[in-house]
């Protein structure tokens, strides 16, 4: 593994799937300035709110291999193992990075759990184990806030 951050501002990012996991990912992508397109027959309230606010584009249908053509980065976040594999295969053919939710073996990358405090970001990777990464991120965030207080106060 090679950890790094991505500059997503003004880059086209495709999210396949419109559920709650997609909502969390879309919020982060939109905040990072990505040009997000969501392809999904239906949207969870969180993704729908972003679409209605004009913060992302919703294509109301199932995934098509051609959806990958314009994408710089792809997230496959559906509840269908078949669709997830289809997205991964299309991305591999196009040499487009793809994160397949819940299937790190099909992913060319996965997102690290991260926390930010006063301009400092700490990111944690746990080898594709998101629950462990989340717990470690929370501990790192506590430590970061304590260090910031200690440094500023001392």
C-alpha positions, 0 to 999 in steps of 0.5 A: 500500500502507498498512502497519499491524498488526492486533489479532487477539486474540479475532477469528475468522480462517479459514484455508482449507488445512491444509498447511505454509504454513498451519501457519506462518500458524496458529502466528502467528495462534494466538500473536496470540490469534486464534480460528482455524478451519481448513477442509481435508480433511487437515492437515499435522503442524504444523496437526494438532498445534495442533488436537489441542492445542485451539489451533484448530478444524479443520473436516474438509472442503473450502471452502464460501462460507458459511465466510467468513460468520463470519470477520473475516480470511481466509487462502487457503492451498491448492494449488488455483488454483480454490479460491484464486479461490473464496475470494477471490471469496467474501471480496470479496462479503462485504467480508472481507479475504483473503490468497491465498497465492502470488497477491497480485493476488487478495489484499486484503492480504498479511502482511509479513515481521517480526521481533521483539526485546525488544518492538520489531517490524520488518516488511518488505513487498516488494510481494508478493515473499515471498522478498525480504521474508524476506531483508530481514527477516533483515537487519533483525533482525540490525541490530535485535539489534546496535542493541539491544546497542550501545544497552544496552552504550553 
